[in-house]
Amino acid sequence: MLQADRNWKVQLTNFLLGQIANQARLEAGSIHKDSPVAKYLLWHSVKPKDFNSYDK
């Protein structure tokens, strides 16, 4: 059961990181507040005012 739980978390993290990379490339810094990326960032205590802080 623990391995299955860990695999689920790894898969979710990989998916969300992929979403972040895709959204950064496609929208040049604009993150919609209801997107999966915004939910991920909020879950990691990133404030919405800091969403558009990409290293360029």
C-alpha positions in Angstrom: 0.0 0.0 0.0 2.8 2.5 0.8 4.4 1.9 -2.6 1.1 2.5 -4.4 0.6 5.7 -2.4 4.2 6.9 -3.2 3.7 6.1 -6.9 0.5 8.1 -7.0 2.2 11.1 -5.5 5.2 10.8 -7.9 2.8 10.6 -10.9 0.8 13.6 -9.7 3.9 15.7 -9.1 5.3 14.8 -12.6 2.0 15.7 -14.2 1.7 19.1 -12.4 5.3 20.0 -13.2 4.6 19.2 -16.8 1.6 21.5 -16.7 3.8 24.2 -15.2 6.4 23.8 -18.0 3.7 23.8 -20.7 1.9 26.8 -19.3 5.1 28.8 -18.9 6.0 28.1 -22.5 2.6 28.8 -24.0 1.4 31.8 -22.0 4.6 33.6 -21.2 4.0 34.2 -17.5 0.3 34.3 -17.3 -1.1 31.7 -14.8 -4.9 31.5 -14.5 -6.0 31.3 -10.9 -8.2 28.3 -11.4 -5.7 26.2 -13.4 -4.0 23.1 -12.2 -0.7 25.0 -12.0 -2.2 27.6 -9.7 -3.6 24.9 -7.4 -0.1 23.3 -7.3 1.5 26.6 -6.5 -1.1 27.5 -3.8 -0.6 24.1 -2.3 3.1 24.9 -2.0 2.4 28.3 -0.4 3.1 30.5 -3.4 1.0 33.6 -3.3 -1.0 34.6 -6.4 1.0 37.9 -6.7 4.1 35.7 -7.2 2.7 33.5 -9.9 4.2 35.5 -12.7 7.8 35.3 -11.5 9.6 33.2 -14.1 13.3 33.2 -14.6 13.9 34.4 -18.1 
